[in-house]
Amino acid sequence: MIQATFKEWTLNKIDKAFGTKQLRHLPALDELLRFPYTFSDYERRFLEELREQYFLGGDEWNEVELENKFISPLIVFAKIDNEKFAYFLERPLTAIVGEYELSGRVDGMIASGYREPEIPFFCLNEYKRQSDPDGNPQGQVLAAMIAAQALNGDGGAKPLFGCYVIGSTWYFVVLQGSHYAMSTPLVCTNDGIFDIYRILKGLRSTIDGFL
């Protein structure tokens, strides 16, 4: 058994080790990205205020500040948590996939369960910079998603969702079976914040349909 942490992976290494392949489109990602949503005035005001808060110093925040001042408030405001699943922070994730034992701590995770995570459906990693000494953003989140897929126990039939955040820029990811696809960048300092929130609402709706 080869033990490997999420931080060790790049997309190229993952494709070679697990036979995965990146596609330009996956139906599950396309559906998530175009999820329809009507904003209330209150939601628009909150998102505009959160965006302004990032403008005040977001580019200088470290990862802990980015998580606590922006990412978590946005996800909590999307009302992810309910009695069936919830958003968990800094939780360990371990799974055996083929000859590898994948493990690590996931910055954010949506999983079944309310007090403790059970089956993961969504993994998030955030980074301060595109090039980070602690790992590759795309590789790290995809490795966590592969581990989460294994824990789902459905052979990859259902899509597994992910996201990585680099400063102000968000990328959504879907893994289904051995194929994965990534969104174009969404920037929170412009109207992209409304798209990010809308997609989070779509994610909640999709996961709710799984349970």
N, C-alpha and C positions, 0 to 999 in steps of 0.2 A: 504494500500500500504506500503510495506516494503522498505525503502530506504537503499541502500547498495553501498558503493564505491568499485571500482575494487580491492583496496588493501586488502579488507576483505576476499577475496576468496582463497580457496585452491581447488585442483582438486576434492578432496573427497566431499567438501561442494557443489561444482558445480554439480557433478553427482547426489547428493541427491536432490538438489533443482530443477534442470531442466531436470532430466532424461537423461542426456548425458552419453555416454560410450566411453572409450578410446579403440581404435583398434590398432593393430600393423601396419596395412597398410590401406591406403585409395588410390584409383586410382589417385585422383587429386594430392595428395602429391607425390606418386611414379612418376607421369609424370613430376611434377615440378623438382624433384631431379635429373631426368635423362635428363633434357632439353639439347639438343645439341647446342653447341656454338663454333665457331672458333674465337680465340683471334687474334687481330692484335698485331704487335710488340709493338706499342705504349701502348696498354692496358696492356700487360705483364710488361713493364717497370714501368708504373704507379703503378700497383698492388704490384710489388716488392719493390718500394720505400715506398709505404704506409705501407707495412709489416715491413720494416726496421724501420720506424718511431715508430711503436708499440714496436718493440724490444728495442728502446732507453729509454722507460719509461712507456709504456702502462700499466704495472701491477700496477703502482703507481698512475695512473690517477683516479680522481673522476668521477662521472657519467657525469657531464657537459663536462669535458675534453674528456672523451671517446666518447661522442656524437659529439663534435665539431672537434676533431682531427682525428677521424677514421670513425665512423658510417656514418655521413652525407657526408663527402667527397666520401666515397665508393658508397653510394646510388646516390648522384648527378652525379658521374662519370658514373653510369649505365644509365643515361639519362632517368630517370623515367618520368619527367615532360613533358607534352605536352598540347595541347589545350583542351583535353578531361579529363585528370586526372593529379594529381600532388602529390608530397610528402609534407606533412604538419607536422610541429613540435609543440608539446606542445598545442594541441587543445583539448577542452572539448568534451566529448562524453556522451550522455545520452539517454537511451531507457527504455521503460517499457516492461518487459518480464514476463508474468504470473503475479504473485503477487508482483514482485520486480521492483523497479526503480533502474536500474544500472547506475552509473555515475562515472566519473573520468576524469583525464587528461591523454591523450595518448602521450607517448614520441614521437612516429612517426606514421604517418598514410598516406596511399595512398588512395585517395578518388577522385571521380569525382568532376569536378569543377577545376578552375585554380587559382582564387583569394581566394575563400573560399571553404572549404570542403563541399561536398553534400552527396553523397552515399559512405560510406567507403568500401573498398575491402581488406585492409591489415592493421594490427595493429602491432606495435613494442614497446617493452619495454626493457630498458637496466638496468642492475644492476652491481654494483661493485663486489658483493659477492654472492655466492650461497644462504647463509642465510642472509636475509636483514631485518632490523627492520621495514622497510616501506612496507613489503608485501612479498608474495610468487611469484616467477617469473612465474611459469607455470600457477598458478591460476589467477594472475592478467592479463596476456595476454589473457587467454581463456575467462575470464569474459568480457574483452573489445571486444573480437571477437563475443561473444554471443549478446552483445548490438549492434554491427555492423550488425550482421546477421538480427536482428529484424528490423533495419532501412532499410535494403535492400528490405524488403517487398515481398520476393519471397518464403517465407516459408522454407528457407534453401536449396532450389533446387540447387543454384549455390554454389560452394565452397567459403568459406571465409578464407583468408590467414592471418598468423601471424608469428611473430618471437620474441624470447627473447634472449638477449645477456647478458652473464655473463663474464665480462672481455674480454678475447680473444676468447671465445667460443660462437658459434651461434647455435640455434635450430630453425628449421622451423616447423610450425604447420598449419594444415588444419582442418577446421570445416565444415562439410557438413551434413545438417539435424541435428540429435542428436548425430552423431558420430564424433570423432576427432582422429587425429594421429599426432605424433611428430617424427621428424627426429632424427637420431643419431647425436652426436655433430660434428660440423665443426669448426676447430681451425684455426684462422686467422694467426697464427705465423708460419704455414707451408704451404704446397701447398693447404690446405683447403681454403685459401683466393681466389684461382681461382674458386673453387666450389661455394663459397658464391656469388661471382660476377656473375658467370654463372647462378645461381639460380635466382638472382635478375633480370637478363636479361629475364629469362623465366617467371618470375612474371609479368614483364612489358608486354610481349607478351600475356600472358593469360588474363590479365585485359583488354588489348586492344581488345581482342576477345569478351569481354562482352558488349562492347559499340558500 
